[in-house]
Amino acid sequence: MSEATECPFTSGSAAVLSCYTLSHREFRHSPEPLTGSRDHVMIGTLSEWLWWDRLWLPGNLTWADLKDEEGLVYARASHLYVTVPYALVFLVVRYVFERLIATPLAASLGVTEKTRYKVEHNAVLEHYFITKSKHPGQADIDGLCKKCSWSGRQVERWFRRRRNQDRPGVLKKFREASWRMVYYLAAFIGGIITLYDKPWFYNLREVWNGYPRQSMLDSQYWYYILEMSFYLSLVLRITFDVKRKDFKEQIIHHWATLTLLAFSWCGNYIRVGTLVMLIHDSSDILLESAKIFNYAKWESTCNGIFVVFAAIFIVTRLIIFPFWIIHCTWVYPPDYYPPFFGYYFLNFMLVILLMLHIFWAYLILRMVKMFLFGSLTKDERSDNEEDEEEDGETSVTEDNDGHVKVTNGCGAGGGANHH
């Protein structure tokens, strides 16, 4: 695809929205200066500062030097508005995929929800569980025993089952992993198609050749927009998705990714941005695949994929990313222009991602150690269910159809009576 290819959505936003969108080209080229209310003046001042040339562009360049011309199309901040409706489209597609494709796939692989014990309603324990702690200490358990007239064992069992009620089932985890695996696979293939014939894919110095006057291609546009829309959909769904031990790190990762992509788009760092996206998608495919086979209890397949994933993660995230990509963004640019704010901010965001990579590499290596010297039976990031069954106890459960099952004795099998 040639550099002269026209990119869709290049006409810009209407001038009437310019004061509020903070898009540098629309604002800076509006036909009349901002007048009127104090709010408009404040927004105009903020926009002037936010899009100050020295923050975004090197040397003596200004935004006027990046105006679209014949055969040259540049990234605009206003292009990113479309990521919001596209993120909503991703949520709809995900909903349909999980129910029409992932759920039947789970059934064919034998993935079913584990029967869970129904917690007896107790207002005192529920209030403590919600307002104070999900893991009461021994002193608190003794106090709750007096209030409820229950034994300590009954209180402990109630809290154990109540915690398990809030944990996501294996079917939900399977559907989420399936969706992400399909997306990452499609994104990786799309990234290869976008980059395989580009000179900067093979020679990283080409990333800065002609910067920032680098025309945007159609393939770059769609690769960026779809990737940002997907991560925005993850942010919108994050409170409903499976929460793991690295939940806070996941939030930081999603926002850091969105910030880095948006900044690199507005600063026209699109070439290096596409390389970063491709590196990340490559290992994520295998991680989600390993989860799928783990939930299906295909242990040998899961372990084999995980070992390959661990190797690719270490190579791409801890070797290629810092020693090729960050080296490219840190060492090469001063050969073309003096460092400026955008140069430092870009590298700062890349270092944040690198710190997250190191954290996840630590978790991965712990799992590799378990795999080599023990048994790899769970995701180190997962909050796994606690064992609920007790010897000699009568348990009230519900099956997948909502029917109550009363089990007397050890385990759900054997002497189970269904009513």
VENBELLIN-V281162 format. One record per pair of residues at least 4 apart in sequence whose ideal C-beta (glycine too) atoms are under 6 Angstrom apart, sorted by the first residue. I is the first residue (numbers start at 1). J is the second residue. If there is no record, write none. Layout:
I/J
I/J
This chain:
1/5
1/217
1/219
3/215
4/71
5/217
5/218
7/73
7/216
7/218
7/221
9/79
10/73
12/26
12/78
13/17
13/21
13/26
13/78
15/30
17/21
18/26
18/27
18/30
19/40
19/43
22/47
22/50
23/77
23/78
24/28
24/51
24/63
25/29
25/76
27/47
28/63
34/40
34/44
36/40
46/50
53/57
53/62
55/341
56/267
56/342
57/61
58/337
58/340
59/337
61/65
66/74
68/73
72/215
73/215
73/216
75/216
75/265
75/268
77/266
82/86
83/87
83/228
83/229
83/232
86/229
87/229
87/232
87/233
90/229
90/230
90/233
91/233
94/179
96/100
97/101
97/179
98/102
98/175
99/103
102/175
102/178
106/111
106/171
106/174
109/296
111/174
111/295
111/296
113/169
113/171
113/400
115/397
115/399
115/412
117/161
117/388
117/395
117/397
118/396
118/398
119/161
119/162
124/147
124/148
125/158
127/131
128/132
129/134
129/162
134/163
136/140
136/141
141/152
141/155
144/148
144/155
145/150
145/152
145/155
150/154
150/155
160/386
161/388
164/385
167/385
168/172
168/173
168/242
170/295
173/242
173/295
174/295
176/241
176/242
177/288
177/291
177/292
178/292
180/288
181/288
181/289
183/187
183/230
184/281
184/284
184/285
185/285
187/281
188/281
188/282
191/278
192/196
194/219
194/223
195/201
195/274
199/203
199/206
200/206
200/207
200/271
204/328
205/332
207/271
207/272
207/328
208/332
208/333
208/336
210/214
212/268
216/220
216/221
220/270
222/226
223/274
227/277
228/261
231/254
231/257
231/258
234/254
235/254
237/241
243/247
244/381
244/382
245/381
246/250
246/381
249/356
252/256
253/356
256/352
256/353
260/349
263/267
264/269
264/273
267/342
269/273
272/329
279/316
279/321
282/316
283/312
283/313
283/316
286/305
286/308
286/309
287/309
289/305
290/302
290/305
290/306
290/309
293/298
293/301
293/302
294/302
298/302
303/376
309/313
310/364
310/368
312/316
313/317
314/318
315/319
316/320
317/321
317/357
318/361
319/323
320/324
321/325
322/326
322/354
323/327
326/330
326/350
327/331
328/332
329/346
329/347
330/347
333/343
334/339
339/343
341/345
363/380
366/380
367/376
367/380
369/373
370/374
370/376
371/376
378/382
378/384
391/410
394/408
395/407
396/406
397/405
398/402
398/404
399/403
399/405
405/418
406/417
407/412
407/416
408/415
409/415
412/416
